[in-house]
Amino acid sequence: MKRRLIREYWLILVAWCAYLNDWKIVAYMMILAATGYALMVRCEADPWRIAAICISCYSVMMAVLFASNIPYFYPDLHIFLAMIALNSALTNEYLIRLKKQHILPLLLMGMISMAILAICIMIVPAENYSLFTRNSLLKMSAFIFLPFLSPMIVQYGCKCFASKRRKVCELPIT
């Protein structure tokens, strides 16, 4: 399961790279391949949970997208973000079945990658940016990382809370 998630995240990363370099057809094919790969889950997936996560992730991304100037540069980004939201919801089904020890390295790598990208964006002087401002670049990095970091954070938190609750419930009453 862990390897499957790592492959999934690499496919998404390559799809983002293709999309940002204006290879939209390749990016759409990569995201469809990643979604197909995520659909190969052998255990039961809850379609209601997938739909709820997909709709909530997409609506948050659209609210942020339309409050920025990003659609001027990427007018069809909403289609790509809909595919990302679906893929994020499907990868959440894998995260539910993983132990918290397996989620933590993925979570740390994602958070470190997002932090490094944000630091790089902040280091570059503002005059080097064109109409695509520093704020828009930070929002784009959030679009890249947060749809997949958010379910990881929630699942890791739920698993930590459940394990602490289980330990409290197992204490003998004297």
Phi, psi and chi 1 to 4 in degrees:
 res  aa     phi    psi   chi1   chi2   chi3   chi4
   1 MET       -  -42.3  -75.4  -90.9 -163.7      -
   2 LYS   -65.1  -42.6 -175.7  179.0  170.3 -174.4
   3 ARG   -64.6  -36.7  -73.3 -175.2 -177.3  162.9
   4 ARG   -62.7  -41.2 -176.9  178.0  -69.2  -99.9
   5 LEU   -65.8  -40.7  -92.8  176.7      -      -
   6 ILE   -62.7  -43.2  -67.9  170.6      -      -
   7 ARG   -62.8  -41.0  -71.2 -178.5 -167.2  125.6
   8 GLU   -59.3  -47.4  179.1   77.7   22.0      -
   9 TYR   -65.8  -34.9  -67.9  144.5      -      -
  10 TRP   -66.3  -40.9  -86.7  108.4      -      -
  11 LEU   -61.3  -40.9  -80.7  171.7      -      -
  12 ILE   -65.9  -41.6  -64.3  -60.6      -      -
  13 LEU   -62.1  -42.4 -175.2   63.8      -      -
  14 VAL   -66.2  -38.3  170.5      -      -      -
  15 ALA   -63.4  -41.0      -      -      -      -
  16 TRP   -63.5  -42.3  -94.1  111.3      -      -
  17 CYS   -61.3  -43.0  -69.3      -      -      -
  18 ALA   -64.9  -41.9      -      -      -      -
  19 TYR   -65.0  -44.3 -175.1   83.1      -      -
  20 LEU   -69.8  -19.9  -66.4  174.6      -      -
  21 ASN   -96.3   16.5  -75.7  -49.8      -      -
  22 ASP    67.8   26.5 -108.1   -3.8      -      -
  23 TRP  -101.8   68.1  -65.4   -5.8      -      -
  24 LYS   -67.0  -38.9  -66.4 -179.5  178.6  155.5
  25 ILE   -64.1  -44.7  -58.6  -61.7      -      -
  26 VAL   -62.6  -40.9  173.4      -      -      -
  27 ALA   -63.4  -43.5      -      -      -      -
  28 TYR   -64.0  -39.7  -69.8  141.2      -      -
  29 MET   -65.4  -38.9  -71.3  178.6    6.7      -
  30 MET   -66.7  -42.2  -68.0  -64.4  -65.6      -
  31 ILE   -68.9  -34.7 -163.8   77.0      -      -
  32 LEU   -67.3  -37.9  -72.9  174.5      -      -
  33 ALA   -65.3  -41.5      -      -      -      -
  34 ALA   -65.2  -39.3      -      -      -      -
  35 THR   -67.6  -41.1  -56.4      -      -      -
  36 GLY   -62.4  -39.2      -      -      -      -
  37 TYR   -64.5  -38.5 -170.5   66.1      -      -
  38 ALA   -71.5  -27.6      -      -      -      -
  39 LEU   -74.3  -10.1  -76.3  172.6      -      -
  40 MET   -79.1   16.7  -68.2 -170.8  -39.3      -
  41 VAL   -64.2  132.4   62.5      -      -      -
  42 ARG   -86.6  -20.0  -60.5 -113.6 -172.7 -103.6
  43 CYS   -94.9  178.0   18.6      -      -      -
  44 GLU   -69.2  128.9  -60.8 -103.7  -19.9      -
  45 ALA  -111.9  138.4      -      -      -      -
  46 ASP   -87.0  111.1 -174.2    5.8      -      -
  47 PRO   -65.4  -30.5   16.9  -25.0      -      -
  48 TRP   -68.4  -39.7  -68.7  106.8      -      -
  49 ARG   -67.3  -41.2 -177.3  173.9   46.3 -135.0
  50 ILE   -61.1  -45.4  -68.5  171.6      -      -
  51 ALA   -64.6  -42.6      -      -      -      -
  52 ALA   -64.6  -43.2      -      -      -      -
  53 ILE   -68.2  -41.5  -68.5  171.1      -      -
  54 CYS   -62.5  -47.4 -178.1      -      -      -
  55 ILE   -66.6  -42.2  -69.8  169.4      -      -
  56 SER   -67.7  -41.8   61.7      -      -      -
  57 CYS   -63.9  -44.3 -176.5      -      -      -
  58 TYR   -65.4  -41.6 -176.3   68.9      -      -
  59 SER   -66.8  -37.6   61.3      -      -      -
  60 VAL   -66.6  -43.0  168.4      -      -      -
  61 MET   -64.3  -38.7  -72.1 -169.8  -67.2      -
  62 MET   -67.7  -37.7  -73.0  -59.5   98.5      -
  63 ALA   -62.2  -42.4      -      -      -      -
  64 VAL   -70.8  -39.6  172.7      -      -      -
  65 LEU   -62.9  -46.8  178.5   67.3      -      -
  66 PHE   -78.3   -8.1  -68.4  129.7      -      -
  67 ALA   -93.1    8.7      -      -      -      -
  68 SER  -127.4 -179.1   67.7      -      -      -
  69 ASN   -98.6   13.6   65.3  -10.8      -      -
  70 ILE   -62.7  -39.0  -64.8  172.5      -      -
  71 PRO   -60.8  -18.8  -25.8   34.3      -      -
  72 TYR   -67.2  -34.4  -64.9  121.3      -      -
  73 PHE   -91.7  -33.8  -64.2   95.8      -      -
  74 TYR  -128.4   81.3  -60.9  101.8      -      -
  75 PRO   -67.0  -25.7   17.1  -24.3      -      -
  76 ASP  -104.2   25.7   56.7  -15.2      -      -
  77 LEU   -65.4  -28.4 -176.0   61.6      -      -
  78 HIS   -62.9  -31.6   62.8  -79.2      -      -
  79 ILE   -68.3  -45.4  -61.6  167.5      -      -
  80 PHE   -64.5  -39.6 -168.4   72.6      -      -
  81 LEU   -68.2  -30.0  -70.5  178.5      -      -
  82 ALA   -65.0  -40.7      -      -      -      -
  83 MET   -66.8  -38.6  -64.9  170.1  146.9      -
  84 ILE   -63.3  -41.8  -70.1  -70.4      -      -
  85 ALA   -62.7  -41.9      -      -      -      -
  86 LEU   -64.1  -43.5  175.7   62.7      -      -
  87 ASN   -65.7  -38.1 -163.3  -78.3      -      -
  88 SER   -62.8  -40.5  174.1      -      -      -
  89 ALA   -66.0  -36.6      -      -      -      -
  90 LEU   -71.5  -37.6  -70.1  171.2      -      -
  91 THR   -69.9  -23.8   56.3      -      -      -
  92 ASN   -61.7  -32.4 -176.9   56.1      -      -
  93 GLU   -64.5  -33.2  -66.3  -61.7  -47.8      -
  94 TYR   -71.1  -41.1  -73.9  109.7      -      -
  95 LEU   -62.6  -32.2  -68.8  169.6      -      -
  96 ILE   -62.8  -33.5  -70.8  171.8      -      -
  97 ARG   -90.4   -6.5  -71.7  163.4 -179.0   80.2
  98 LEU   -87.5  154.0  -77.7  179.8      -      -
  99 LYS   -79.3  158.7  -64.9  179.4 -179.0  177.3
 100 LYS   -66.0  -26.1   69.4  178.1 -178.8  177.9
 101 GLN   -67.2  -26.3  -63.2   88.7  -17.5      -
 102 HIS   -87.7  -23.7  -62.4  -73.3      -      -
 103 ILE   -78.5  -35.8  -65.1  174.6      -      -
 104 LEU   -56.6  -47.3 -173.8   61.4      -      -
 105 PRO   -62.4  -39.0  -19.0   27.2      -      -
 106 LEU   -64.3  -41.6  -63.6  171.9      -      -
 107 LEU   -64.8  -44.4 -179.4   60.8      -      -
 108 LEU   -64.5  -41.4  -70.5  175.9      -      -
 109 MET   -64.0  -41.2  -76.4  -59.2  -69.2      -
 110 GLY   -65.4  -43.1      -      -      -      -
 111 MET   -67.9  -40.0  -68.1  174.3   95.4      -
 112 ILE   -65.8  -41.7  -70.3  169.5      -      -
 113 SER   -62.7  -42.7  -60.5      -      -      -
 114 MET   -66.4  -39.5 -173.8  173.3  174.5      -
 115 ALA   -65.7  -41.8      -      -      -      -
 116 ILE   -64.0  -43.1  -71.4  171.9      -      -
 117 LEU   -63.5  -41.3 -175.4   58.3      -      -
 118 ALA   -64.9  -39.1      -      -      -      -
 119 ILE   -65.2  -42.2  -70.6  169.2      -      -
 120 CYS   -62.3  -39.4  -70.3      -      -      -
 121 ILE   -66.2  -38.8  -69.1  169.8      -      -
 122 MET   -73.9  -28.7  -63.1  -55.3  -75.6      -
 123 ILE   -72.3  -38.1  -72.2  175.1      -      -
 124 VAL   -65.4  131.1  174.3      -      -      -
 125 PRO   -61.4  148.5  -18.8   27.5      -      -
 126 ALA   -64.1  -28.3      -      -      -      -
 127 GLU   -71.4  -13.3   59.7  -93.4    4.4      -
 128 ASN   -81.0   -9.8  -70.4  -14.8      -      -
 129 TYR   -91.3  144.2  -64.4  117.6      -      -
 130 SER   -87.8 -140.1   62.2      -      -      -
 131 LEU   -66.2  -22.4  -65.8  173.5      -      -
 132 PHE   -80.5   95.8 -157.3   72.8      -      -
 133 THR   -76.7  172.2   62.3      -      -      -
 134 ARG   -60.1  -40.3  179.2  179.5  -70.1  159.3
 135 ASN   -61.7  -40.9 -168.3   20.6      -      -
 136 SER   -67.1  -37.1  -64.9      -      -      -
 137 LEU   -65.1  -39.2  -86.7  174.1      -      -
 138 LEU   -65.4  -37.0  -71.6  171.2      -      -
 139 LYS   -67.7  -37.7  -73.5  178.0 -175.0  175.1
 140 MET   -64.5  -39.1  -78.3  -61.1  -74.1      -
 141 SER   -66.1  -33.0   70.5      -      -      -
 142 ALA   -66.9  -38.7      -      -      -      -
 143 PHE   -63.4  -33.1  -74.0  145.1      -      -
 144 ILE   -73.8  -45.7  -66.8  169.6      -      -
 145 PHE   -98.0  -40.4  -71.0  104.0      -      -
 146 LEU   -66.5  -32.4  -73.8 -178.8      -      -
 147 PRO   -60.6  -23.6  -25.2   33.4      -      -
 148 PHE  -102.8  -26.5  -63.7   97.2      -      -
 149 LEU   -73.6  -36.2  -79.8  177.3      -      -
 150 SER   -59.8  -50.2  -60.5      -      -      -
 151 PRO   -63.3  -34.0  -22.3   31.1      -      -
 152 MET   -64.2  -43.2  -85.5 -166.4  -95.6      -
 153 ILE   -63.6  -43.8  -68.9  168.5      -      -
 154 VAL   -64.9  -45.9  168.9      -      -      -
 155 GLN   -67.1  -39.6  -70.3  -57.9  -34.8      -
 156 TYR   -65.0  -42.5 -175.3   75.6      -      -
 157 GLY   -63.1  -42.1      -      -      -      -
 158 CYS   -63.7  -41.2  -71.3      -      -      -
 159 LYS   -69.1  -37.3  -69.8  176.8 -171.3  -57.8
 160 CYS   -66.3  -42.5  -73.8      -      -      -
 161 PHE   -64.8  -41.6  177.4   72.6      -      -
 162 ALA   -66.7  -38.1      -      -      -      -
 163 SER   -70.3  -37.2   67.3      -      -      -
 164 LYS   -68.6  -38.8  -72.9 -177.8 -178.2  178.9
 165 ARG   -65.6  -40.3 -174.3  172.8  176.4 -148.2
 166 ARG   -63.5  -40.3 -165.8  174.3  -45.9  121.0
 167 LYS   -65.6  -38.4  -73.3  179.0 -174.5  176.3
 168 VAL   -67.6  -39.7  168.9      -      -      -
 169 CYS   -69.9  -25.5  -67.2      -      -      -
 170 GLU   -85.3   -6.9  -68.1  173.9   -3.8      -
 171 LEU   -66.1  134.9  -69.4  176.1      -      -
 172 PRO   -71.7  140.2   23.9  -30.3      -      -
 173 ILE   -90.3  123.8  -59.1  174.9      -      -
 174 THR  -109.3      -   55.5      -      -      -
